[in-house]
Amino acid sequence: MRELVFFLEEPSAKAMLETLLPRMLDQSIAVRCVPFEGKQDLEKQLTRKIRAYQNQRARFIVLRDQDSHPDCSAVKQRLLDLCEASGKADHCLIRIACRELETFYLADLAAVEQALTLKGLSGLQPSRKFKSPDQLGSPSRELKMLTKGAYEKVAGSRAIGRYLGVDNARSPSFRNLIGAIRRMEDKLLQEAE
């Protein structure tokens, strides 16, 4: 069975992907989202979870926030090392959300506006702050303020995922995630049944 497995830092990422992925992926690919209870839990269990995964045709994408860590490449290397220890590193891709998952949402204020039934947010997109939201220090706080508290992490992520534009390039980390998903989809589709 063709399967794309996401190992995620938190349940909100699962909520977003569950509404985003059906609009993107070929229906012949099964999707499984495995949320953890934060980055420490993810890193503690990742090697074991990948190693023990029974479907030999599964491919894995690990998604984690950068948060306040100063070096995104160090975070990615740590996760790559954990995948390497599983013996299945060639089936894994790592993606880091710079700084937080909410960066993806701030890069697409039209999706936030539509999902949360708010008015006027998309008009803010051209402002310097939202042209390149990967540079923001606390995207989650910014999104809560911008939506006047209407954004709630899991429910908001689920709603926004339905409308996120997959071709949105304002967030390089979102663009890289979409690219990774498409690469894994291509690999899965090219493999013989």
Summary of the structure (lengths in Angstrom):
residues: 193
radius of gyration: 16.4
end to end distance: 7.9
largest distance: 50.0
contacts: 613
relative contact order: 0.18
helix: 53%
strand: 13%
